[in-house]
């Protein structure tokens, strides 16, 4: 799923490891999200959106819109 | 088998320790059997105890894998499940093909317990290739 996760992370100068710790997931999970190898669960998508204080659809492109 | 423990997470470390414990027991009993330590009981009903003893670590290893998945995040859980299913499918297909080869083409007999090391050997080959949960 296309997303702005890497952009948002780099804007804050966070490493994948740091973002993973903030979200409670592994660095591998962050990398998989950024490279579109994993579509997040609704719960994780909301956690990411809340962390960056953005609506979910601003972080993740709605493929059905 | 150990590809999952490469992750430097508490779940990965627990998985590594459990894998070493279960596979240590498995290898020890197998080596003792090959070395003739249980020759005296082979062919007798008590040999079933030996068969169950060497199989118990396999059940333990499956428990360790399920525990690793339970304690991991959603991506690791999904990828591990996908790797496990692909490896199990390939192992079953290969072993079934060999079994039919025995039945129809006179292939040499392969012991049933070979499915377990075959599965993990295939898992080791498959894991680096399956990195997407999609």
N, CA and C atoms of all chains as a GROMACS GRO file, in nm:
protein
  597
    1UNK      N    1   0.085  -0.119   0.000
    1UNK     CA    2   0.000   0.000   0.000
    1UNK      C    3   0.089   0.125   0.000
    2UNK      N    4   0.064   0.214  -0.096
    2UNK     CA    5   0.146   0.335  -0.104
    2UNK      C    6   0.126   0.420   0.021
    3UNK      N    7   0.237   0.479   0.067
    3UNK     CA    8   0.227   0.558   0.190
    3UNK      C    9   0.339   0.662   0.198
    4UNK      N   10   0.326   0.750   0.296
    4UNK     CA   11   0.424   0.858   0.315
    4UNK      C   12   0.507   0.832   0.442
    5UNK      N   13   0.513   0.708   0.483
    5UNK     CA   14   0.578   0.678   0.610
    5UNK      C   15   0.725   0.720   0.610
    6UNK      N   16   0.798   0.686   0.504
    6UNK     CA   17   0.941   0.720   0.500
    6UNK      C   18   0.961   0.871   0.503
    7UNK      N   19   0.878   0.941   0.426
    7UNK     CA   20   0.886   1.087   0.422
    7UNK      C   21   0.864   1.147   0.560
    8UNK      N   22   0.760   1.100   0.628
    8UNK     CA   23   0.729   1.151   0.761
    8UNK      C   24   0.839   1.117   0.861
    9UNK      N   25   0.895   0.998   0.847
    9UNK     CA   26   1.004   0.956   0.938
    9UNK      C   27   1.129   1.040   0.916
   10UNK      N   28   1.166   1.058   0.789
   10UNK     CA   29   1.288   1.132   0.758
   10UNK      C   30   1.274   1.279   0.799
   11UNK      N   31   1.153   1.334   0.784
   11UNK     CA   32   1.129   1.473   0.826
   11UNK      C   33   1.165   1.494   0.973
   12UNK      N   34   1.146   1.387   1.051
   12UNK     CA   35   1.174   1.395   1.195
   12UNK      C   36   1.313   1.342   1.231
   13UNK      N   37   1.390   1.305   1.131
   13UNK     CA   38   1.525   1.250   1.153
   13UNK      C   39   1.522   1.125   1.241
   14UNK      N   40   1.419   1.044   1.224
   14UNK     CA   41   1.410   0.918   1.299
   14UNK      C   42   1.468   0.805   1.214
   15UNK      N   43   1.529   0.710   1.281
   15UNK     CA   44   1.571   0.587   1.213
   15UNK      C   45   1.451   0.491   1.211
   16UNK      N   46   1.462   0.388   1.129
   16UNK     CA   47   1.356   0.286   1.128
   16UNK      C   48   1.344   0.222   1.266
   17UNK      N   49   1.457   0.203   1.331
   17UNK     CA   50   1.458   0.143   1.465
   17UNK      C   51   1.381   0.230   1.563
   18UNK      N   52   1.406   0.363   1.557
   18UNK     CA   53   1.338   0.455   1.649
   18UNK      C   54   1.189   0.458   1.622
   19UNK      N   55   1.151   0.460   1.495
   19UNK     CA   56   1.008   0.460   1.462
   19UNK      C   57   0.943   0.329   1.508
   20UNK      N   58   1.014   0.219   1.487
   20UNK     CA   59   0.963   0.090   1.532
   20UNK      C   60   0.938   0.088   1.681
   21UNK      N   61   1.033   0.145   1.756
   21UNK     CA   62   1.017   0.148   1.903
   21UNK      C   63   0.896   0.233   1.942
   22UNK      N   64   0.879   0.346   1.872
   22UNK     CA   65   0.764   0.433   1.903
   22UNK      C   66   0.632   0.365   1.873
   23UNK      N   67   0.633   0.278   1.774
   23UNK     CA   68   0.508   0.210   1.733
   23UNK      C   69   0.491   0.074   1.800
   24UNK      N   70   0.597   0.024   1.860
   24UNK     CA   71   0.590  -0.108   1.922
   24UNK      C   72   0.600  -0.221   1.821
   25UNK      N   73   0.674  -0.196   1.712
   25UNK     CA   74   0.697  -0.300   1.611
   25UNK      C   75   0.846  -0.308   1.581
   26UNK      N   76   0.888  -0.409   1.506
   26UNK     CA   77   1.028  -0.428   1.475
   26UNK      C   78   1.075  -0.333   1.364
   27UNK      N   79   1.208  -0.317   1.353
   27UNK     CA   80   1.263  -0.238   1.243
   27UNK      C   81   1.224  -0.300   1.108
   28UNK      N   82   1.220  -0.434   1.107
   28UNK     CA   83   1.182  -0.503   0.983
   28UNK      C   84   1.041  -0.465   0.941
   29UNK      N   85   0.953  -0.449   1.039
   29UNK     CA   86   0.814  -0.414   1.008
   29UNK      C   87   0.807  -0.273   0.947
   30UNK      N   88   0.886  -0.180   1.004
   30UNK     CA   89   0.888  -0.043   0.950
   30UNK      C   90   0.940  -0.045   0.806
   31UNK      N   91   1.048  -0.121   0.784
   31UNK     CA   92   1.105  -0.131   0.650
   31UNK      C   93   1.004  -0.191   0.551
   32UNK      N   94   0.932  -0.294   0.596
   32UNK     CA   95   0.833  -0.359   0.509
   32UNK      C   96   0.719  -0.263   0.476
   33UNK      N   97   0.680  -0.181   0.572
   33UNK     CA   98   0.574  -0.082   0.545
   33UNK      C   99   0.623   0.021   0.444
   34UNK      N  100   0.745   0.069   0.465
   34UNK     CA  101   0.798   0.174   0.375
   34UNK      C  102   0.818   0.124   0.233
   35UNK      N  103   0.852  -0.004   0.221
   35UNK     CA  104   0.878  -0.060   0.087
   35UNK      C  105   0.754  -0.131   0.029
   36UNK      N  106   0.642  -0.111   0.096
   36UNK     CA  107   0.512  -0.165   0.049
   36UNK      C  108   0.510  -0.318   0.043
   37UNK      N  109   0.588  -0.382   0.133
   37UNK     CA  110   0.587  -0.527   0.140
   37UNK      C  111   0.491  -0.576   0.248
   38UNK      N  112   0.429  -0.483   0.316
   38UNK     CA  113   0.331  -0.520   0.419
   38UNK      C  114   0.222  -0.414   0.426
   39UNK      N  115   0.098  -0.460   0.418
   39UNK     CA  116  -0.016  -0.371   0.438
   39UNK      C  117  -0.051  -0.374   0.586
   40UNK      N  118  -0.052  -0.258   0.652
   40UNK     CA  119  -0.074  -0.260   0.798
   40UNK      C  120  -0.217  -0.298   0.833
   41UNK      N  121  -0.232  -0.353   0.953
   41UNK     CA  122  -0.366  -0.375   1.006
   41UNK      C  123  -0.428  -0.237   1.033
   42UNK      N  124  -0.557  -0.235   1.052
   42UNK     CA  125  -0.624  -0.109   1.083
   42UNK      C  126  -0.569  -0.049   1.211
   43UNK      N  127  -0.543  -0.136   1.309
   43UNK     CA  128  -0.490  -0.090   1.438
   43UNK      C  129  -0.355  -0.021   1.420
   44UNK      N  130  -0.265  -0.085   1.345
   44UNK     CA  131  -0.131  -0.026   1.324
   44UNK      C  132  -0.140   0.101   1.241
   45UNK      N  133  -0.228   0.102   1.142
   45UNK     CA  134  -0.244   0.223   1.060
   45UNK      C  135  -0.289   0.341   1.146
   46UNK      N  136  -0.381   0.316   1.239
   46UNK     CA  137  -0.428   0.424   1.328
   46UNK      C  138  -0.318   0.466   1.424
   47UNK      N  139  -0.236   0.370   1.471
   47UNK     CA  140  -0.126   0.405   1.561
   47UNK      C  141  -0.025   0.495   1.489
   48UNK      N  142   0.004   0.461   1.363
   48UNK     CA  143   0.098   0.542   1.284
   48UNK      C  144   0.042   0.682   1.263
   49UNK      N  145  -0.084   0.687   1.224
   49UNK     CA  146  -0.148   0.817   1.200
   49UNK      C  147  -0.149   0.902   1.326
   50UNK      N  148  -0.176   0.840   1.440
   50UNK     CA  149  -0.180   0.913   1.567
   50UNK      C  150  -0.040   0.964   1.603
   51UNK      N  151   0.062   0.882   1.578
   51UNK     CA  152   0.200   0.921   1.611
   51UNK      C  153   0.241   1.046   1.532
   52UNK      N  154   0.200   1.053   1.406
   52UNK     CA  155   0.237   1.167   1.322
   52UNK      C  156   0.129   1.276   1.323
   53UNK      N  157   0.024   1.254   1.402
   53UNK     CA  158  -0.085   1.351   1.413
   53UNK      C  159  -0.144   1.388   1.277
   54UNK      N  160  -0.166   1.285   1.197
   54UNK     CA  161  -0.225   1.302   1.064
   54UNK      C  162  -0.343   1.207   1.049
   55UNK      N  163  -0.439   1.241   0.963
   55UNK     CA  164  -0.545   1.142   0.932
   55UNK      C  165  -0.484   1.020   0.862
   56UNK      N  166  -0.544   0.906   0.880
   56UNK     CA  167  -0.491   0.782   0.821
   56UNK      C  168  -0.473   0.797   0.670
   57UNK      N  169  -0.571   0.857   0.604
   57UNK     CA  170  -0.565   0.866   0.458
   57UNK      C  171  -0.460   0.965   0.409
   58UNK      N  172  -0.404   1.043   0.501
   58UNK     CA  173  -0.294   1.131   0.462
   58UNK      C  174  -0.161   1.055   0.465
   59UNK      N  175  -0.157   0.952   0.548
   59UNK     CA  176  -0.036   0.869   0.558
   59UNK      C  177  -0.041   0.756   0.456
   60UNK      N  178  -0.156   0.691   0.447
   60UNK     CA  179  -0.174   0.578   0.355
   60UNK      C  180  -0.273   0.615   0.245
   61UNK      N  181  -0.229   0.596   0.122
   61UNK     CA  182  -0.316   0.625   0.008
   61UNK      C  183  -0.428   0.523   0.002
   62UNK      N  184  -0.551   0.571  -0.007
   62UNK     CA  185  -0.665   0.480  -0.016
   62UNK      C  186  -0.670   0.419  -0.156
   63UNK      N  187  -0.642   0.289  -0.168
   63UNK     CA  188  -0.639   0.229  -0.302
   63UNK      C  189  -0.778   0.214  -0.364
   64UNK      N  190  -0.881   0.238  -0.286
   64UNK     CA  191  -1.018   0.219  -0.335
   64UNK      C  192  -1.088   0.352  -0.362
   65UNK      N  193  -1.018   0.461  -0.340
   65UNK     CA  194  -1.082   0.593  -0.358
   65UNK      C  195  -1.080   0.633  -0.504
   66UNK      N  196   1.542  -2.280   1.011
   66UNK     CA  197   1.499  -2.290   1.151
   66UNK      C  198   1.549  -2.172   1.234
   67UNK      N  199   1.674  -2.133   1.207
   67UNK     CA  200   1.732  -2.025   1.286
   67UNK      C  201   1.718  -1.889   1.219
   68UNK      N  202   1.657  -1.885   1.102
   68UNK     CA  203   1.643  -1.755   1.034
   68UNK      C  204   1.559  -1.659   1.118
   69UNK      N  205   1.462  -1.714   1.192
   69UNK     CA  206   1.375  -1.628   1.273
   69UNK      C  207   1.451  -1.567   1.391
   70UNK      N  208   1.551  -1.641   1.443
   70UNK     CA  209   1.622  -1.592   1.561
   70UNK      C  210   1.721  -1.481   1.526
   71UNK      N  211   1.739  -1.452   1.396
   71UNK     CA  212   1.830  -1.346   1.357
   71UNK      C  213   1.777  -1.209   1.398
   72UNK      N  214   1.648  -1.203   1.426
   72UNK     CA  215   1.591  -1.076   1.469
   72UNK      C  216   1.632  -1.050   1.612
   73UNK      N  217   1.689  -0.933   1.634
   73UNK     CA  218   1.738  -0.900   1.767
   73UNK      C  219   1.623  -0.845   1.852
   74UNK      N  220   1.527  -0.932   1.879
   74UNK     CA  221   1.413  -0.895   1.962
   74UNK      C  222   1.403  -0.998   2.075
   75UNK      N  223   1.334  -0.963   2.184
   75UNK     CA  224   1.317  -1.062   2.292
   75UNK      C  225   1.254  -1.192   2.240
   76UNK      N  226   1.157  -1.180   2.150
   76UNK     CA  227   1.093  -1.300   2.093
   76UNK      C  228   1.193  -1.382   2.014
   77UNK      N  229   1.280  -1.314   1.937
   77UNK     CA  230   1.382  -1.383   1.858
   77UNK      C  231   1.483  -1.454   1.947
   78UNK      N  232   1.521  -1.390   2.057
   78UNK     CA  233   1.617  -1.451   2.148
   78UNK      C  234   1.557  -1.572   2.220
   79UNK      N  235   1.430  -1.558   2.261
   79UNK     CA  236   1.364  -1.673   2.326
   79UNK      C  237   1.352  -1.789   2.227
   80UNK      N  238   1.319  -1.757   2.103
   80UNK     CA  239   1.307  -1.861   2.001
   80UNK      C  240   1.440  -1.933   1.982
   81UNK      N  241   1.551  -1.858   1.979
   81UNK     CA  242   1.683  -1.918   1.961
   81UNK      C  243   1.715  -2.015   2.074
   82UNK      N  244   1.690  -1.972   2.198
   82UNK     CA  245   1.719  -2.058   2.314
   82UNK      C  246   1.633  -2.185   2.308
   83UNK      N  247   1.505  -2.168   2.279
   83UNK     CA  248   1.415  -2.284   2.274
   83UNK      C  249   1.455  -2.379   2.161
   84UNK      N  250   1.493  -2.322   2.046
   84UNK     CA  251   1.534  -2.406   1.933
   84UNK      C  252   1.658  -2.486   1.968
   85UNK      N  253   1.757  -2.421   2.032
   85UNK     CA  254   1.878  -2.492   2.070
   85UNK      C  255   1.845  -2.606   2.168
   86UNK      N  256   1.754  -2.579   2.260
   86UNK     CA  257   1.718  -2.682   2.360
   86UNK      C  258   1.648  -2.800   2.293
   87UNK      N  259   1.548  -2.771   2.211
   87UNK     CA  260   1.472  -2.880   2.148
   87UNK      C  261   1.556  -2.956   2.046
   88UNK      N  262   1.630  -2.883   1.965
   88UNK     CA  263   1.710  -2.953   1.864
   88UNK      C  264   1.830  -3.024   1.925
   89UNK      N  265   1.880  -2.971   2.038
   89UNK     CA  266   1.987  -3.041   2.109
   89UNK      C  267   1.938  -3.177   2.156
   90UNK      N  268   1.814  -3.181   2.210
   90UNK     CA  269   1.755  -3.308   2.254
   90UNK      C  270   1.732  -3.402   2.137
   91UNK      N  271   1.682  -3.347   2.028
   91UNK     CA  272   1.654  -3.426   1.907
   91UNK      C  273   1.783  -3.490   1.854
   92UNK      N  274   1.885  -3.407   1.839
   92UNK     CA  275   2.013  -3.457   1.784
   92UNK      C  276   2.077  -3.557   1.880
   93UNK      N  277   2.069  -3.531   2.010
   93UNK     CA  278   2.130  -3.622   2.108
   93UNK      C  279   2.068  -3.761   2.100
   94UNK      N  280   1.935  -3.768   2.095
   94UNK     CA  281   1.868  -3.898   2.089
   94UNK      C  282   1.898  -3.967   1.956
   95UNK      N  283   1.898  -3.887   1.846
   95UNK     CA  284   1.929  -3.945   1.715
   95UNK      C  285   2.071  -4.002   1.711
   96UNK      N  286   2.168  -3.926   1.763
   96UNK     CA  287   2.306  -3.972   1.763
   96UNK      C  288   2.323  -4.097   1.850
   97UNK      N  289   2.255  -4.099   1.964
   97UNK     CA  290   2.263  -4.216   2.052
   97UNK      C  291   2.203  -4.338   1.983
   98UNK      N  292   2.094  -4.315   1.908
   98UNK     CA  293   2.030  -4.426   1.836
   98UNK      C  294   2.122  -4.478   1.726
   99UNK      N  295   2.178  -4.384   1.648
   99UNK     CA  296   2.268  -4.423   1.538
   99UNK      C  297   2.392  -4.493   1.596
  100UNK      N  298   2.435  -4.448   1.714
  100UNK     CA  299   2.551  -4.509   1.778
  100UNK      C  300   2.525  -4.644   1.841
  101UNK      N  301   2.399  -4.686   1.838
  101UNK     CA  302   2.366  -4.820   1.888
  101UNK      C  303   2.325  -4.826   2.033
  102UNK      N  304   2.304  -4.709   2.095
  102UNK     CA  305   2.271  -4.708   2.238
  102UNK      C  306   2.138  -4.777   2.268
  103UNK      N  307   2.050  -4.781   2.168
  103UNK     CA  308   1.918  -4.841   2.192
  103UNK      C  309   1.895  -4.967   2.110
  104UNK      N  310   2.003  -5.029   2.063
  104UNK     CA  311   1.991  -5.149   1.979
  104UNK      C  312   1.915  -5.261   2.050
  105UNK      N  313   1.934  -5.269   2.182
  105UNK     CA  314   1.876  -5.380   2.258
  105UNK      C  315   1.723  -5.375   2.260
  106UNK      N  316   1.665  -5.257   2.245
  106UNK     CA  317   1.519  -5.248   2.256
  106UNK      C  318   1.450  -5.241   2.119
  107UNK      N  319   1.528  -5.228   2.011
  107UNK     CA  320   1.466  -5.213   1.880
  107UNK      C  321   1.389  -5.339   1.841
  108UNK      N  322   1.270  -5.317   1.788
  108UNK     CA  323   1.183  -5.428   1.750
  108UNK      C  324   1.091  -5.471   1.862
  109UNK      N  325   1.111  -5.418   1.982
  109UNK     CA  326   1.026  -5.452   2.097
  109UNK      C  327   0.927  -5.339   2.122
  110UNK      N  328   0.816  -5.371   2.190
  110UNK     CA  329   0.716  -5.265   2.216
  110UNK      C  330   0.773  -5.143   2.288
  111UNK      N  331   0.871  -5.164   2.374
  111UNK     CA  332   0.929  -5.052   2.449
  111UNK      C  333   0.999  -4.952   2.356
  112UNK      N  334   1.028  -4.996   2.235
  112UNK     CA  335   1.094  -4.905   2.139
  112UNK      C  336   1.002  -4.788   2.103
  113UNK      N  337   0.872  -4.804   2.127
  113UNK     CA  338   0.779  -4.692   2.104
  113UNK      C  339   0.813  -4.574   2.194
  114UNK      N  340   0.866  -4.605   2.312
  114UNK     CA  341   0.907  -4.496   2.402
  114UNK      C  342   1.019  -4.416   2.337
  115UNK      N  343   1.111  -4.489   2.274
  115UNK     CA  344   1.221  -4.422   2.204
  115UNK      C  345   1.168  -4.339   2.087
  116UNK      N  346   1.073  -4.397   2.012
  116UNK     CA  347   1.016  -4.325   1.898
  116UNK      C  348   0.948  -4.196   1.944
  117UNK      N  349   0.874  -4.203   2.055
  117UNK     CA  350   0.806  -4.084   2.108
  117UNK      C  351   0.908  -3.984   2.164
  118UNK      N  352   1.014  -4.036   2.225
  118UNK     CA  353   1.115  -3.948   2.286
  118UNK      C  354   1.186  -3.865   2.179
  119UNK      N  355   1.215  -3.928   2.067
  119UNK     CA  356   1.286  -3.853   1.962
  119UNK      C  357   1.190  -3.761   1.885
  120UNK      N  358   1.061  -3.790   1.893
  120UNK     CA  359   0.962  -3.705   1.824
  120UNK      C  360   0.917  -3.588   1.910
  121UNK      N  361   0.927  -3.600   2.041
  121UNK     CA  362   0.879  -3.494   2.130
  121UNK      C  363   0.944  -3.358   2.101
  122UNK      N  364   1.075  -3.351   2.075
  122UNK     CA  365   1.132  -3.219   2.044
  122UNK      C  366   1.072  -3.155   1.918
  123UNK      N  367   1.019  -3.236   1.829
  123UNK     CA  368   0.956  -3.179   1.708
  123UNK      C  369   0.831  -3.102   1.748
  124UNK      N  370   0.750  -3.162   1.835
  124UNK     CA  371   0.633  -3.091   1.886
  124UNK      C  372   0.676  -2.966   1.961
  125UNK      N  373   0.784  -2.978   2.038
  125UNK     CA  374   0.837  -2.862   2.110
  125UNK      C  375   0.879  -2.751   2.017
  126UNK      N  376   0.941  -2.788   1.906
  126UNK     CA  377   0.987  -2.687   1.810
  126UNK      C  378   0.869  -2.614   1.746
  127UNK      N  379   0.762  -2.687   1.720
  127UNK     CA  380   0.642  -2.622   1.664
  127UNK      C  381   0.585  -2.525   1.766
  128UNK      N  382   0.584  -2.566   1.894
  128UNK     CA  383   0.538  -2.475   2.000
  128UNK      C  384   0.627  -2.350   2.005
  129UNK      N  385   0.759  -2.369   1.994
  129UNK     CA  386   0.852  -2.255   1.997
  129UNK      C  387   0.822  -2.160   1.881
  130UNK      N  388   0.791  -2.216   1.765
  130UNK     CA  389   0.761  -2.133   1.648
  130UNK      C  390   0.632  -2.055   1.669
  131UNK      N  391   0.530  -2.123   1.721
  131UNK     CA  392   0.402  -2.055   1.747
  131UNK      C  393   0.418  -1.947   1.854
  132UNK      N  394   0.500  -1.974   1.956
  132UNK     CA  395   0.524  -1.874   2.060
  132UNK      C  396   0.596  -1.752   2.002
  133UNK      N  397   0.693  -1.780   1.913
  133UNK     CA  398   0.765  -1.670   1.847
  133UNK      C  399   0.668  -1.583   1.768
  134UNK      N  400   0.576  -1.648   1.697
  134UNK     CA  401   0.479  -1.572   1.618
  134UNK      C  402   0.387  -1.491   1.709
  135UNK      N  403   0.343  -1.552   1.818
  135UNK     CA  404   0.253  -1.482   1.912
  135UNK      C  405   0.321  -1.358   1.970
  136UNK      N  406   0.452  -1.367   1.998
  136UNK     CA  407   0.523  -1.258   2.065
  136UNK      C  408   0.583  -1.157   1.968
  137UNK      N  409   0.563  -1.177   1.838
  137UNK     CA  410   0.620  -1.087   1.738
  137UNK      C  411   0.515  -0.988   1.688
  138UNK      N  412   0.559  -0.888   1.611
  138UNK     CA  413   0.464  -0.793   1.556
  138UNK      C  414   0.392  -0.853   1.434
  139UNK      N  415   0.295  -0.779   1.383
  139UNK     CA  416   0.207  -0.835   1.280
  139UNK      C  417   0.281  -0.869   1.151
  140UNK      N  418   0.384  -0.792   1.116
  140UNK     CA  419   0.458  -0.821   0.993
  140UNK      C  420   0.537  -0.951   1.008
  141UNK      N  421   0.612  -0.963   1.116
  141UNK     CA  422   0.693  -1.084   1.138
  141UNK      C  423   0.601  -1.206   1.146
  142UNK      N  424   0.487  -1.188   1.213
  142UNK     CA  425   0.391  -1.299   1.227
  142UNK      C  426   0.340  -1.344   1.089
  143UNK      N  427   0.303  -1.247   1.007
  143UNK     CA  428   0.248  -1.280   0.875
  143UNK      C  429   0.352  -1.344   0.785
  144UNK      N  430   0.475  -1.290   0.787
  144UNK     CA  431   0.580  -1.344   0.700
  144UNK      C  432   0.621  -1.484   0.746
  145UNK      N  433   0.630  -1.503   0.879
  145UNK     CA  434   0.666  -1.636   0.931
  145UNK      C  435   0.561  -1.739   0.890
  146UNK      N  436   0.435  -1.702   0.902
  146UNK     CA  437   0.327  -1.794   0.862
  146UNK      C  438   0.337  -1.828   0.714
  147UNK      N  439   0.365  -1.726   0.632
  147UNK     CA  440   0.376  -1.748   0.487
  147UNK      C  441   0.495  -1.839   0.455
  148UNK      N  442   0.609  -1.814   0.521
  148UNK     CA  443   0.728  -1.898   0.499
  148UNK      C  444   0.699  -2.043   0.541
  149UNK      N  445   0.630  -2.057   0.655
  149UNK     CA  446   0.600  -2.191   0.707
  149UNK      C  447   0.508  -2.267   0.610
  150UNK      N  448   0.409  -2.199   0.560
  150UNK     CA  449   0.314  -2.264   0.469
  150UNK      C  450   0.383  -2.303   0.338
  151UNK      N  451   0.464  -2.212   0.283
  151UNK     CA  452   0.534  -2.244   0.158
  151UNK      C  453   0.628  -2.362   0.178
  152UNK      N  454   0.707  -2.360   0.288
  152UNK     CA  455   0.802  -2.468   0.315
  152UNK      C  456   0.728  -2.601   0.338
  153UNK      N  457   0.619  -2.596   0.413
  153UNK     CA  458   0.542  -2.719   0.439
  153UNK      C  459   0.484  -2.773   0.309
  154UNK      N  460   0.434  -2.685   0.226
  154UNK     CA  461   0.376  -2.727   0.098
  154UNK      C  462   0.479  -2.792   0.008
  155UNK      N  463   0.596  -2.728  -0.003
  155UNK     CA  464   0.702  -2.784  -0.088
  155UNK      C  465   0.750  -2.918  -0.032
  156UNK      N  466   0.768  -2.925   0.101
  156UNK     CA  467   0.816  -3.049   0.164
  156UNK      C  468   0.715  -3.162   0.141
  157UNK      N  469   0.587  -3.133   0.160
  157UNK     CA  470   0.484  -3.236   0.140
  157UNK      C  471   0.478  -3.281  -0.006
  158UNK      N  472   0.488  -3.184  -0.096
  158UNK     CA  473   0.483  -3.218  -0.240
  158UNK      C  474   0.601  -3.307  -0.278
  159UNK      N  475   0.722  -3.269  -0.232
  159UNK     CA  476   0.842  -3.347  -0.265
  159UNK      C  477   0.836  -3.487  -0.206
  160UNK      N  478   0.796  -3.493  -0.077
  160UNK     CA  479   0.795  -3.624  -0.011
  160UNK      C  480   0.685  -3.713  -0.068
  161UNK      N  481   0.572  -3.652  -0.103
  161UNK     CA  482   0.465  -3.730  -0.166
  161UNK      C  483   0.510  -3.782  -0.302
  162UNK      N  484   0.580  -3.697  -0.377
  162UNK     CA  485   0.630  -3.740  -0.508
  162UNK      C  486   0.725  -3.858  -0.492
  163UNK      N  487   0.811  -3.851  -0.388
  163UNK     CA  488   0.903  -3.962  -0.364
  163UNK      C  489   0.826  -4.089  -0.325
  164UNK      N  490   0.724  -4.070  -0.240
  164UNK     CA  491   0.642  -4.185  -0.198
  164UNK      C  492   0.573  -4.252  -0.316
  165UNK      N  493   0.520  -4.170  -0.406
  165UNK     CA  494   0.458  -4.228  -0.526
  165UNK      C  495   0.565  -4.293  -0.615
  166UNK      N  496   0.685  -4.233  -0.612
  166UNK     CA  497   0.796  -4.294  -0.685
  166UNK      C  498   0.828  -4.432  -0.632
  167UNK      N  499   0.821  -4.447  -0.499
  167UNK     CA  500   0.842  -4.579  -0.438
  167UNK      C  501   0.734  -4.677  -0.484
  168UNK      N  502   0.608  -4.629  -0.485
  168UNK     CA  503   0.495  -4.716  -0.519
  168UNK      C  504   0.494  -4.755  -0.667
  169UNK      N  505   0.524  -4.657  -0.752
  169UNK     CA  506   0.505  -4.680  -0.895
  169UNK      C  507   0.634  -4.704  -0.973
  170UNK      N  508   0.745  -4.648  -0.923
  170UNK     CA  509   0.867  -4.651  -1.004
  170UNK      C  510   0.984  -4.722  -0.938
  171UNK      N  511   0.956  -4.786  -0.825
  171UNK     CA  512   1.063  -4.862  -0.759
  171UNK      C  513   1.173  -4.778  -0.699
  172UNK      N  514   1.140  -4.656  -0.659
  172UNK     CA  515   1.241  -4.571  -0.595
  172UNK      C  516   1.280  -4.631  -0.460
  173UNK      N  517   1.404  -4.609  -0.415
  173UNK     CA  518   1.444  -4.662  -0.285
  173UNK      C  519   1.358  -4.604  -0.172
  174UNK      N  520   1.338  -4.680  -0.064
  174UNK     CA  521   1.253  -4.635   0.045
  174UNK      C  522   1.317  -4.519   0.121
  175UNK      N  523   1.237  -4.417   0.150
  175UNK     CA  524   1.281  -4.306   0.234
  175UNK      C  525   1.204  -4.313   0.365
  176UNK      N  526   1.278  -4.308   0.478
  176UNK     CA  527   1.213  -4.315   0.609
  176UNK      C  528   1.123  -4.194   0.630
  177UNK      N  529   1.009  -4.217   0.696
  177UNK     CA  530   0.912  -4.110   0.717
  177UNK      C  531   0.965  -3.994   0.799
  178UNK      N  532   1.057  -4.022   0.892
  178UNK     CA  533   1.107  -3.913   0.977
  178UNK      C  534   1.189  -3.811   0.898
  179UNK      N  535   1.227  -3.846   0.774
  179UNK     CA  536   1.304  -3.751   0.693
  179UNK      C  537   1.224  -3.625   0.658
  180UNK      N  538   1.091  -3.633   0.671
  180UNK     CA  539   1.009  -3.517   0.636
  180UNK      C  540   1.044  -3.396   0.723
  181UNK      N  541   1.083  -3.422   0.849
  181UNK     CA  542   1.111  -3.310   0.940
  181UNK      C  543   1.238  -3.233   0.901
  182UNK      N  544   1.354  -3.302   0.890
  182UNK     CA  545   1.472  -3.227   0.843
  182UNK      C  546   1.454  -3.170   0.702
  183UNK      N  547   1.377  -3.242   0.617
  183UNK     CA  548   1.351  -3.191   0.483
  183UNK      C  549   1.275  -3.059   0.491
  184UNK      N  550   1.173  -3.055   0.578
  184UNK     CA  551   1.093  -2.933   0.594
  184UNK      C  552   1.180  -2.815   0.634
  185UNK      N  553   1.267  -2.833   0.734
  185UNK     CA  554   1.348  -2.720   0.781
  185UNK      C  555   1.454  -2.682   0.679
  186UNK      N  556   1.505  -2.781   0.603
  186UNK     CA  557   1.600  -2.747   0.497
  186UNK      C  558   1.533  -2.659   0.392
  187UNK      N  559   1.410  -2.695   0.357
  187UNK     CA  560   1.335  -2.614   0.260
  187UNK      C  561   1.301  -2.478   0.319
  188UNK      N  562   1.265  -2.477   0.448
  188UNK     CA  563   1.234  -2.350   0.515
  188UNK      C  564   1.354  -2.255   0.505
  189UNK      N  565   1.474  -2.310   0.526
  189UNK     CA  566   1.596  -2.229   0.518
  189UNK      C  567   1.617  -2.170   0.379
  190UNK      N  568   1.576  -2.245   0.276
  190UNK     CA  569   1.589  -2.195   0.138
  190UNK      C  570   1.480  -2.094   0.104
  191UNK      N  571   1.361  -2.117   0.158
  191UNK     CA  572   1.244  -2.034   0.125
  191UNK      C  573   1.246  -1.900   0.200
  192UNK      N  574   1.288  -1.902   0.326
  192UNK     CA  575   1.277  -1.783   0.411
  192UNK      C  576   1.340  -1.657   0.350
  193UNK      N  577   1.461  -1.666   0.293
  193UNK     CA  578   1.518  -1.541   0.236
  193UNK      C  579   1.440  -1.490   0.115
  194UNK      N  580   1.363  -1.576   0.052
  194UNK     CA  581   1.289  -1.536  -0.069
  194UNK      C  582   1.152  -1.480  -0.036
  195UNK      N  583   1.096  -1.520   0.077
  195UNK     CA  584   0.961  -1.474   0.115
  195UNK      C  585   0.977  -1.362   0.218
  196UNK      N  586   0.974  -1.238   0.173
  196UNK     CA  587   0.993  -1.123   0.263
  196UNK      C  588   0.872  -1.031   0.263
  197UNK      N  589   0.772  -1.064   0.184
  197UNK     CA  590   0.652  -0.980   0.178
  197UNK      C  591   0.535  -1.054   0.241
  198UNK      N  592   0.453  -0.980   0.314
  198UNK     CA  593   0.334  -1.042   0.374
  198UNK      C  594   0.216  -1.038   0.279
  199UNK      N  595   0.232  -0.968   0.166
  199UNK     CA  596   0.119  -0.953   0.073
  199UNK      C  597   0.100  -1.077  -0.013
   0.00000   0.00000   0.00000
